[in-house]
Amino acid sequence: MRSPVHRCRDTERGRGQAGAASGMGSNCLQPEQRIPISKDVITASSASAMWFIKDACGIVCAVITWLLVVYAEFVVMFVMLLPAKDLTYSIINGIVFNFLAFLALASHLRAMCTDPGAVPKGNATREYIESLHLKPGQVVYKCPKCCSIKPDRAHHCSVCKRCIRKMDHHCPWVNNCVGENNQKYFVLFTMYIALVSLHCLVMVVFHFLYCFEDDWTKCSSFSPPATVILLILLCFEGLLFLIFTSVMFGTQVHSICTDETGIEQLKKEERRWAKKTKWMNMRAVFGHPFSFLWFSPFSTPDQGKAETYQESSA
């Protein structure tokens, strides 16, 4: 917990309070008294065409994620579906599996390569702050690590080396922070991975039953020992990721509905933002109005319209 002196040292005030800088300890605004400036003013230049974190651990985890999906694709198609005698069963399950896997990887790619809401780095200069024309009583907070103006509900990520708006956590599996701009894609990624894992487990169970009833040499193009090993590994992978991503999906949905990020819950930060309904919070992340585009990783939620709708409905 920072002391009041430390807090004031990393704070730049508006012109109306420039003369009060000498009394740092007594004149520092308390968190509940400060009036934050508009997020759009602070982050107007934060959008970037391409976003990719050069973190070795994150890149390895992201590659492993794709390789595990490729392994599942190989076992499902070449061990279970293509050797199956029932053509209808193979076609239907092949379409469902590949569709879910495609959406999962697309969501992963969008979550990894989307700016999560990074604050412009190094914009906390005296000249830039003066150009904001702050009113008396307005105050901006400066991050001492990346030298940026820190908006409300923004936290510094030591991996991304940036302040991220509404940062929930840094996920190595997507090699990125989960924040204001990419939380939708991360939620979709966990949901589709959970669904594809569940689908794999169901198919593995049916394939084992089919092989027990029939000759093992006829239920797969591989030898019986190789078939068993491949299916057991797929079963283990599917079960592990089903549990992990289901928990992450539930945690993210709860975080969205309560409008409280993982970091805010962990730090037990005092709530200083307006409370909204669960449905309004969901629209803020996935867009307004509700449509099938909520489930598409290729659709970018119009958060501006969602926020305008929330304000008019409040």
HUCOR-V790528 format. One record per helix or strand. SS is the DSSP state (H for helix, E for strand). FROM is the first residue (numbers start at 1). LEN is the number of residues. If there is no record, write none. Layout:
SS | FROM | LEN
SS | FROM | LEN
This chain:
H | 4 | 6
E | 11 | 3
H | 15 | 8
H | 24 | 4
E | 35 | 1
H | 39 | 4
H | 56 | 26
H | 87 | 27
E | 118 | 1
H | 126 | 6
E | 138 | 6
E | 148 | 3
E | 154 | 4
E | 162 | 4
E | 169 | 3
E | 176 | 3
H | 183 | 31
H | 224 | 35
H | 262 | 6
H | 278 | 9
H | 292 | 4
H | 303 | 11
